[in-house]
Amino acid sequence: MMTSLEYNYDLRDEVKAKMKEVEEFCEKNVKQNAIDADAMNVEDGMNLMNPIFDEACKRGYNAFDVPKEYGGLGYTKMESVALLEKMSWYDAGFGITISANGLASGPVTIGGNDEQKKRLYEIILAGGIGAFCLTEENAGCDASNGETTAVKEGDYYIINGTKKFITNGPMASYYCVFAMTDKSKGSKGYTGFFIDKKVDEVEGMSIGHIEDKMGIRNSQVSEVVFENVKVPASAMLGSEGEGFKIAMKTLDVARITCGATALGICQRALDEAVAHAKSRVQFGGPIANNEVIQFKLADMNKATETARQMVKYATRMYMDHVPFSTEAAMAKCAASDASAYVTQEAVQIMGGNGFMHNYPLEKLYRDCKIFQIFEGTNEVQRLVIGRNTVK
Ligand SMILES: Cc1cc2nc3c(=O)[nH]c(=O)nc-3n(C[C@H](O)[C@H](O)[C@H](O)COP(=O)(O)OP(=O)(O)OC[C@H]3O[C@@H](n4cnc5c(N)ncnc54)[C@H](O)[C@@H]3O)c2cc1C
């Protein structure tokens, strides 16, 4: 029988087989380990999860949409979104680690030259994963307010500054970094650089504070510090001053995958709530027999499916090369707000057990919150949607 995900995303047979492989991998390696790692301190959690990330990347789960001409599988965005939703069902931290590779590779696929794309895809196909370095202490929502500088010296640029909250910072094989080549120009003074090496292979680059987070604890987030880091001018993405535009275009695409990851949380919370409602007996029958519980489940299902259609709609627009910024912002908002709502209701349906660490709902409830904050807060998404709506 066709499952709802296969039908929803209209998967080809090859991708259905890949979905099955991914499910088997996650069932065996991610499902329980993700819960165990979530309960550990940051370092022990990383030690448990790192070999699993390595194995997933060796199997190419970080590389579904690498184009065929570069040696990849060439899956469509819709297909990789479906696979991401599935991986995130098992653990959103796992899903974000994989999808942050799409965020990190975006500046190269959008603004890079052919040589840079070739190197990027070689790294990814060899199992490498990347980090997107934009945010700083004083440049959060106001991303154009960066203080990291890149000063030209002959055929090189010297980068100085600290990037904050960088997903995959400690484990990345390549970094896309945005730095000011002319601060006086504001956002037009930003330039992007593609550093195709691990932190410890680049003199002056280091990992700063590693964050201890409320949710998606299996996604590694840190500062990335640049102290007189000398990069060749050939590492520049596009031209000087194009960095902000490249970063914003990258974030448009990333909002779709951010939405897909939040959908994984919605579906998992719904599935757990349904299973509990059918097995938990009170007043002589399963609580699922109560209309109140069924109405909750109905609204949770409706919110999940509505958000999924919005994620798919934005994905379709992206694939059709039509402007999709507004729809990507709507999809990200809808899916993240749905995940907050659905997990909250699922905890309620679980009763006291929903509040306990040894049941998965409590983790989902923590995992979902970040989706309303990163890749542009939902307030900023509403600014984008509102501005375009008025236009
Ligand atoms: C776990 C995690 C992973 C991350 N990964 C990455 C990454 O890989 N790469 C990267 O570059 N960054 C990353 N970030 C950074 C993330 O994108 C920022 O945290 C986010 O953009 C918000 O910035 P801020 O935290 O500084 O909040 P602030 O900008 O300080 O905002 C605080 C509050 O004010 C609101 N606000 C601000 N300005 C306005 C306005 N004009 N109108 C209305 N409301 C406003 C915000 O919506 C928010 O509610 C990550 C963050 C986290 C927590």
Ligand as a Chemical Component Dictionary entry (heavy atoms), coordinates in Angstrom:
data_LIG
# 
_chem_comp.id                   LIG 
_chem_comp.type                 NON-POLYMER 
_chem_comp.pdbx_formal_charge   0 
_chem_comp.three_letter_code    LIG 
# 
loop_
_chem_comp_atom.comp_id 
_chem_comp_atom.atom_id 
_chem_comp_atom.alt_atom_id 
_chem_comp_atom.type_symbol 
_chem_comp_atom.charge 
_chem_comp_atom.model_Cartn_x 
_chem_comp_atom.model_Cartn_y 
_chem_comp_atom.model_Cartn_z 
_chem_comp_atom.pdbx_ordinal 
LIG C1  C1  C 0 20.219 26.581 17.175 1  
LIG C2  C2  C 0 20.565 27.713 16.250 2  
LIG C3  C3  C 0 21.184 27.437 15.037 3  
LIG C4  C4  C 0 21.543 28.484 14.176 4  
LIG N1  N1  N 0 22.230 28.215 13.015 5  
LIG C5  C5  C 0 22.755 29.248 12.296 6  
LIG C6  C6  C 0 23.644 29.000 11.200 7  
LIG O1  O1  O 0 23.942 27.858 10.836 8  
LIG N2  N2  N 0 24.179 30.075 10.562 9  
LIG C7  C7  C 0 23.896 31.356 10.916 10 
LIG O2  O2  O 0 24.438 32.274 10.284 11 
LIG N3  N3  N 0 23.029 31.621 11.930 12 
LIG C8  C8  C 0 22.465 30.604 12.636 13 
LIG N4  N4  N 0 21.615 30.855 13.704 14 
LIG C9  C9  C 0 21.263 32.241 14.009 15 
LIG C10 C10 C 0 19.782 32.550 13.811 16 
LIG O3  O3  O 0 19.486 32.659 12.463 17 
LIG C11 C11 C 0 19.476 33.825 14.620 18 
LIG O4  O4  O 0 19.455 33.427 15.975 19 
LIG C12 C12 C 0 18.181 34.466 14.228 20 
LIG O5  O5  O 0 18.299 35.045 12.961 21 
LIG C13 C13 C 0 17.745 35.556 15.220 22 
LIG O6  O6  O 0 18.795 36.399 15.581 23 
LIG P1  P1  P 0 19.044 36.704 17.134 24 
LIG O7  O7  O 0 19.126 35.395 17.830 25 
LIG O8  O8  O 0 20.226 37.596 17.245 26 
LIG O9  O9  O 0 17.741 37.451 17.612 27 
LIG P2  P2  P 0 17.467 39.031 17.602 28 
LIG O10 O10 O 0 17.808 39.594 16.276 29 
LIG O11 O11 O 0 18.122 39.612 18.794 30 
LIG O12 O12 O 0 15.886 39.077 17.790 31 
LIG C14 C14 C 0 15.264 38.985 19.080 32 
LIG C15 C15 C 0 13.751 39.109 18.905 33 
LIG O13 O13 O 0 13.414 40.370 18.318 34 
LIG C16 C16 C 0 12.632 40.169 17.148 35 
LIG N5  N5  N 0 12.958 41.209 16.162 36 
LIG C17 C17 C 0 14.186 41.654 15.794 37 
LIG N6  N6  N 0 14.066 42.613 14.842 38 
LIG C18 C18 C 0 12.750 42.766 14.602 39 
LIG C19 C19 C 0 11.988 43.606 13.722 40 
LIG N7  N7  N 0 12.563 44.442 12.884 41 
LIG N8  N8  N 0 10.648 43.491 13.750 42 
LIG C20 C20 C 0 10.029 42.610 14.579 43 
LIG N9  N9  N 0 10.684 41.796 15.432 44 
LIG C21 C21 C 0 12.042 41.872 15.442 45 
LIG C22 C22 C 0 12.999 38.782 16.661 46 
LIG O14 O14 O 0 12.012 38.224 15.814 47 
LIG C23 C23 C 0 13.162 38.031 17.983 48 
LIG O15 O15 O 0 11.905 37.642 18.447 49 
LIG C24 C24 C 0 21.231 29.820 14.544 50 
LIG C25 C25 C 0 20.578 30.085 15.752 51 
LIG C26 C26 C 0 20.265 29.054 16.617 52 
LIG C27 C27 C 0 19.622 29.404 17.937 53 
# 
loop_
_chem_comp_bond.comp_id 
_chem_comp_bond.atom_id_1 
_chem_comp_bond.atom_id_2 
_chem_comp_bond.value_order 
_chem_comp_bond.pdbx_ordinal 
LIG C1  C2  SING 1  
LIG C2  C3  SING 2  
LIG C2  C26 DOUB 3  
LIG C3  C4  DOUB 4  
LIG C4  N1  SING 5  
LIG C4  C24 SING 6  
LIG N1  C5  DOUB 7  
LIG C5  C6  SING 8  
LIG C5  C8  SING 9  
LIG C6  O1  DOUB 10 
LIG C6  N2  SING 11 
LIG N2  C7  SING 12 
LIG C7  O2  DOUB 13 
LIG C7  N3  SING 14 
LIG N3  C8  DOUB 15 
LIG C8  N4  SING 16 
LIG N4  C9  SING 17 
LIG N4  C24 SING 18 
LIG C9  C10 SING 19 
LIG C10 O3  SING 20 
LIG C10 C11 SING 21 
LIG C11 O4  SING 22 
LIG C11 C12 SING 23 
LIG C12 O5  SING 24 
LIG C12 C13 SING 25 
LIG C13 O6  SING 26 
LIG O6  P1  SING 27 
LIG P1  O7  DOUB 28 
LIG P1  O8  SING 29 
LIG P1  O9  SING 30 
LIG O9  P2  SING 31 
LIG P2  O10 DOUB 32 
LIG P2  O11 SING 33 
LIG P2  O12 SING 34 
LIG O12 C14 SING 35 
LIG C14 C15 SING 36 
LIG C15 O13 SING 37 
LIG C15 C23 SING 38 
LIG O13 C16 SING 39 
LIG C16 N5  SING 40 
LIG C16 C22 SING 41 
LIG N5  C17 SING 42 
LIG N5  C21 SING 43 
LIG C17 N6  DOUB 44 
LIG N6  C18 SING 45 
LIG C18 C19 SING 46 
LIG C18 C21 DOUB 47 
LIG C19 N7  SING 48 
LIG C19 N8  DOUB 49 
LIG N8  C20 SING 50 
LIG C20 N9  DOUB 51 
LIG N9  C21 SING 52 
LIG C22 O14 SING 53 
LIG C22 C23 SING 54 
LIG C23 O15 SING 55 
LIG C24 C25 DOUB 56 
LIG C25 C26 SING 57 
LIG C26 C27 SING 58 
# 
